[in-house]
Amino acid sequence: MTVKRLNGVDAMMLYSETPEIHMHTLKIGILDVSDVEGYDFELFRSVAAARLHALAPLRYQLVDIPLKFHHPMWVQNAEIDLDYHVRRARVAAPGGRRELDQLIGELAGTPLRRDRPLWEMYVAEGLADNRIAIIHKVHHVLADGMASANQLAMAIQPQEPAVGGQLAAALPDSGTPANLLRAAGLDHLRQIRRLPHLMNQTATGVLRVHRKSRQRGRNPDLARNFAPPATFINHVVTPGRRFATAPLALNDVKDTAKHLGVTLNDMVLATAAGALRRLQLRYDGRADAPLIAGVPVSVDPSPQRLVGNEFTYMTPSLPVHVDDPLERVRLTAMSTSIAKENHQLLGPTLIPSWLTYLPPALTPGIFRSQARRVESATVMNLTISNVPGPRQRGFIEGATVDEIYSVGPIVAGSGMNITVWSYVDQLAISVLTDDRTLADPHEATDALIDSFVEIRRAAGLADALTVVETAMPMAPAT
């Protein structure tokens, strides 16, 4: 048997799941199968089997520790049950982006079973123009954005991948209750020994951030930490999910960022700020205070990492209260610079280290109670992720991977997640909401595209965006 304990961030992803808050992520690949002779679902399953088996994390299954004495552990199964994990789905006619997004939203609204390896894969047929969609639904406890990107890059390479992510061999009796408890006790002793050093690190980091904040002084155009304003996004989240996607040409975004002297991530956040301003004016009737974004930051960007959560959060301010698009870009760049500096001053691994001490017996109940009571965000208004996806176009047995989309979960008190993935020449935008936040999730993708065009226009660049030739037609809000 092979076993591996969840780290603190992994454990939080598991414990924070409730009937309303589903902690799986979605990876969607749109494939052109025009050149695949005799394509059908069984052909896909036969081709996928070896590739899925090579991703050893897809064979991990959770094992609870007796008496909930410590975080669960992973045990690695020998095989994948394709009949259970790889499923067939159908996109409604006429098989466009809107119909695919609707199906994905429906699939996002149901949790994964804990008694199986924590993933499902759906092969969605019925798309126009000889396309299929591969919808990979995987629990966040198994992989964060960077690990998921590495898994996907491995899965879509032209040749069959070698096995990656295999757990190291362990003693034959390592999974017995007595040995699980013994290993948990030794882990707790190590944690106790590390606690004084961690407390000292925390005090030092907090003092550094406080001193730097005093040096900077108060800027009224930036949100105060831990004080996100109330918005239409922030409420008790419902179990239902809605989903929307839209593609941008990556070079358009890079060129705009370069022209304005900011980073690609700054451009993503500034675009989101403009979109959220538009939506707030529509739903709240005002946009008069900066919002706070929760932006995941990887602390282990290794291209070989296929499993686990090695990230923390930055919380930059989003200047939704500013009408001038170029001023929004400037303030966004300033706030992300401050957030990065605070992140380094505090210590990139500090929060993940404290999460190791979450009590397994108590934490899930706290999260369940919070999910049913939290009517407004306490740390951030919404999550916005920007993840570098595969740089090489995927080819699988003659099928071309035309587009890739990804989205993470929405969290308690926040009914929206915006995730942006880059893939070859595309910047793929995904928006996940609950079924209360927006009348149509494509309102958000429309607002994001319009916000980006507004920035380009203000910067003196061409309004017309480069058409992503390989992408499905856009799906504007109805």
N, C-alpha and C positions, 0 to 999 in steps of 0.2 A: 504494500500500500504506500501511496505517496500523499503527504499532507502539507498544507501551508496555511498559516494563520492570517486572517484578515488584518490589515493595518487599521489605524484609527479612522482614516477617511473612508476606506472600504466599509467599515462597520457603520459609520454614519449613514452611508448610502442605503444600507440594509435597514437600519433601525428607523429611518425617517419615512419609510414607505407606510402608507395608510390606505384605507379604502378610497380616499379622495386624492391622494398624492401618489402617483405611480412613478417609481424610480427607474424605469427603463429608458434607454435612448433608442433612437431610430436611425438607421443608415439605409439610404435608398439609392440603388443603382438602376439607371434606365438603360437598357441594352437594345441595340438594333440587331435583330436576329435574321435580317434579310438574306444574309449569306450562309446561314446555317441550314444545310439540307436536312429536311425531315425533322425540323424542330418540333418537340412536344414536351410536356411536363416530365415524362419519364426520362427523356434524353437529358434534360437539365439535371435531374436528380442523379443520374449516373455520372455525369461530368462533375457535379458538385461534390460528390461523396469524398473523393480523395482530397480535394482542396479543404473541405470542412474538417476532415480528420486531421489534416496537417496543422490546423490551428488548435493546438492542445488545450488552450483555455476553454474552448467550446465543449470540452469533456470534463470540466471541473463541476463538482457538485458540492453543495454546502453540507457540513456536518456540524450539528450543534454540540456544544460542550455540556456535559451533565451539570444540572443545577444552574445553568447559565453562568458558570463560574468565570468565563472569559469569552472574548469574541469567537465566533464560529471559525471553522477551518475549511479549507478546500481539500477534497479528495478527488483524485483523477480517475475517471472511468476509462475503460479500455476502448469502448466503441460509442458511436453516435447512433441513436435510434432515429433513422431518417423518416420513418413513418410518422413519428410524433413531431419532430422538429422542423421538417421541411414540408410546407403545406401549399395547397393550391388556392388561389383567390381570383376573383373576377372583377374587373373595372367596369362600371356601368357605361352604356353607350352615351355619347359617341366615342368614348375612350380618350379624352383629352386630359390636360393638366388638372382641370377642376375636378373631374371624376376620379382621377388618381389621388389627388389630395384628400378628397372626401373619404375614400377607402382607407387611406393611411390614418386619418383622424379617428376613424372607427376602430382600427386595430390598436391605436395608441391608448384607447380608453379602457382597456382590460389589462389587469395585472398578470405577471408571469407566475407560474406555479413554482413553489419552493421545493417540491419533492423531485424536481427534474433539474438538469443543467439549465441555467437561467437565460435561455434564448429561444427564439422561434424565428423561422425564416419563411416568408410568404413569396410565392412566385405569382405575380399579378398579371393575368392575361387579359385580352380585350382592348389593349391600347391601340391607337391608330398607327398606321405606317410601319407595321411589322416590328413593333417594339414590345418588350416585356419590362416589368419592374421587379427588381429583387428588393424586398422590404425585410431588412434584418433588424429584429427587435431584441435588444440585449440589455440585461440589467446593468445599471451603473456600478454596482458592486464588483462586476467582473472587469470593466474597462472604462477608463476616462476617455476624453476626446483624443488625446495623443495616442494612447494604446489602441483605440478603435481605428484611428487613421492608419496605424501601422498594420493592424490586422487586415484592413481593407486593401491596402497596397500589396500585401502578400497574397491575398486571395485572388486579385484580378491581374496578376502578372501573367504573361503569355504561357510560361511553362508551369507545370505543377510545382507548388512550393515544397521545400523540405519541412519536416516537422519543426515547429517553433513553439516555445512556451511550455515545454514538457517539465513537469515537476520532478525534482530529484528523488531518487529512490529512498525509502525510509524503512525502518525495521518492520518485520512482518506484523508485530503486535502493536504498532504505534497507534492504531485506531481503536483500541479497546478503551472502555470507559475509564479504567484505572489509569492508563497511560495518558489519555487526554487530560484528565484532571491533574496528573503529575506535571505534564508539560505546561498546563495553564498556571499552576502554582509557581513554577520556575520563572515563567514570563512575568508574573506579578512581582516577584522578588526583584527581578531586573528593573522593572518599572519604578519600584519604590526607591531603588538605589539611584535612579536617574532623576528623581523628582527634585532634590535640592538644586541640582545644576539647571534644570528646566525653569524652576522658579526664579533663579538668578538671571537666566537669559531673558525671561519675560519682563522682569523689573527693569533690566538694562534697556531692552528694546522699547518698552513703553516710554521710558524717560527720554530716549533719543527722539522718538516721534513727537513727544510733547514739546521738547526744546525747539525742534525744527519748526513746528507749527507756530510757536510764539515768535520765532524769527521771521517767518513769512508774514504774519499778521492776518487779519480776517479779510477775506475777499467776498463781498456781498453777492457776487455772481456765481460763487461756488457753493454747493450744498454742504451743510455741516454734517460731520460723520454721525452715523446712527440716528439721523433725523430725516428719513424720507417722507415727503409730503403725501397726503392722501390723494389718490387718483382713481379713475375708473378701473385701472388694472388691479388695484389692491383690494381684496375682499376674501371672504371664505371661499376657497376654491371648490368647484363642483367636480364630480368624477368624470364627466364627459369631456371629450377632447375634440378640437378642430385644428386643421392643419392647412398651411398654404406655402407655396414655393414660388420662386422667381429667379431667373438667371441674369447675371451681369457679365459683360466681358471683363476679364481680369485686367487687361491692359488699360481699359478706360479708367478703372479705379486707381491703378498704379500711376498712370499719367497725371491724374487729377491730384493725387497725394504729392507727387513730385513737384508739380507746378506750384502747390501751396506750401511746400516745405514741411510737410507732416508725414507721419508714418501711415502705412496701410491700416493699422489698427485704429489710429486716430480718425481716419476717413470713415471707417465702419461705424465708429461710435458717434461721430458728428452727423452722419447720415441717419442713424437711429434717432438722434436727438431731434432732427428736423421732422422725421416721421411721427415721433411721439408727440411733438408739439401740435401737429395737424390733428392727430387723433384726440388729444386732450381738448382742443378747441371744439371738436365735434361732440365729444361725449361728456366732458366736464363743463364746457362753456368758458373755460379759462385755461391758461398755461402760464402761471405767474410765479412759479418757483422751480428752481433746478431739481431734477430727479437724481437718484443714485442708482448706478448700474452695478450689478455684481458680475465681474469679469474673471472667469477662471484663468489661472496662470500656472502652467506646468512647471514643476520643480525637477522633473526628469524627462527631458525631451528626446531621450535616446531613441533612434529609429528601430532598435531591436526590441524595445519593450512592448509586449503584447497583452499584458494583463495588469490589473490593479489601478488604483487611483493615487497619483503622485502630483497633486495640484493644491493650490490654495486660491484665495480670492483677492483681487483688488476691487476697490469701490470708488471709481472715478465719478465725478459730477457730470450730469448731462444738462447743458444749458437750454432747456426747452423753453425757457421764458424769454429768450432773445429772438427777435424777428429777423435780424440780419444774418444770412447764412454764413458769410465769411467770418463774422464775429463768433458764431457758434463753433466754427472750425477752430478758431484761435483759442477760445475758452476750453474746448474739448482737449486740444493738445496740451494746454496748461494743466488741466485737471488730471490727465493721464500721466503727465510727467511727475506731478506731486504724488499721485497714487503709487507710481513705481518707486519713487524715492522712499515713501513711507513703508512700502513693502520690504525694501532692502534694510531700512533702519530697524524695523520690527524684527526681521529675520524671516526668510522665506519659508522655513520649515516649522516655525513656532506653533501656528494654529494646528497643522496636522499632528504635531507631537502631543498637544493637549488632547486631541480627539482620541488618542489611544486610551485615555483614562475614562471614556464613556462607560457607565455601568450597564452591562448587557441586560440585567433583569429589570431595570427601571426606565431606560431610555426609550424603548419603543412605545411604552404607555404615555410618556410625556409628549412624544411627537403626535400620537393619535389625538390626544386632548388638544394640542395646539392646532392641528389641522381643522378641527371643528369649531375653534373659537377665534382664531386670528383673523380679524377683519381688515387689518392693514399691516403693511410690511414694517419690520422693526429695524432692519439693517439696510435693505435695498429694495427698490421698486420692482426690478425685474432682472433676469439674467440675460446677458449678451455675451455670446462666445464667438471667437474668431479663431478657427483651427486650420492650419495648413494641411490640406489633404494630399492625395497622391499627385506627384508631378508628371508621371508617365501615364499615357492613355492605356486603359485596360482592354485586353483582348482575351476572350475565353472561348476556345474551340470555335473560332470564326465569328463570334459575336463581339461587337464593339460596345464598350461602356461609354455611352454618349454623355451622361450627366450623373452626378453624385450629389445627394443632399443628406444632411444630418441635422438632428435636433436633440437637445437634452431635455430633461424633465422640467416641469414647472413646479414651484415650491410653495409651501404654505404661505398664504397671504399675498401671493403674486400670481395672477392668472395669465402670464405671458412669458415665453422664452423665445429669444431671437438668436439663431445660430447661423453663422456664415462659414462655409467651407470653400477653400480654393481647390480647384481640380483642373489641372493642365491650363487651359486658357479661360476658365470660368471662375466667377465668384458666385457660389450657389447660396441663395438666401432661403432660410426656412423659418417659419413662425408657427409656434405651437401655443394654443390658448385653451382654456376651459370653454364650456359652452355658454358661459355667461358674459365673457369679457367683450366680445365683438359680435355684431350681427353676422358678419362674414369675415373670416380670417384674411381673405384677400384684400380687405381694406388696409391691412398692415403692410402687405407686400407692395400694393399700389403706392402707399405713402412712402415707403422706403425708396422705391424707384423715383418717385417725384422729388423727394428730398435730395437725392443724388444729382438729378438733373438741375435742380435749383442751385446747388453748390457750383456745378460746372458753369451755369449761366452767369452767376455772380463773379466767377473767376475769369470770365472772358473766353471760356472754352465752348466748343460746339455743343448745342443742345442735343443733337442727334446722337444716340448711343449706337455703338457697334452691335450689330445683330449677331447673336451666338447661333451660328448656322446649325450646329448639331443638337440644339435644344428644342424641346417641344414648344409650341406656341404658348404665349403668356395667357393667364386666366385672370382678367380684371374682375374686380368686385362687382356683384350684381346689385 
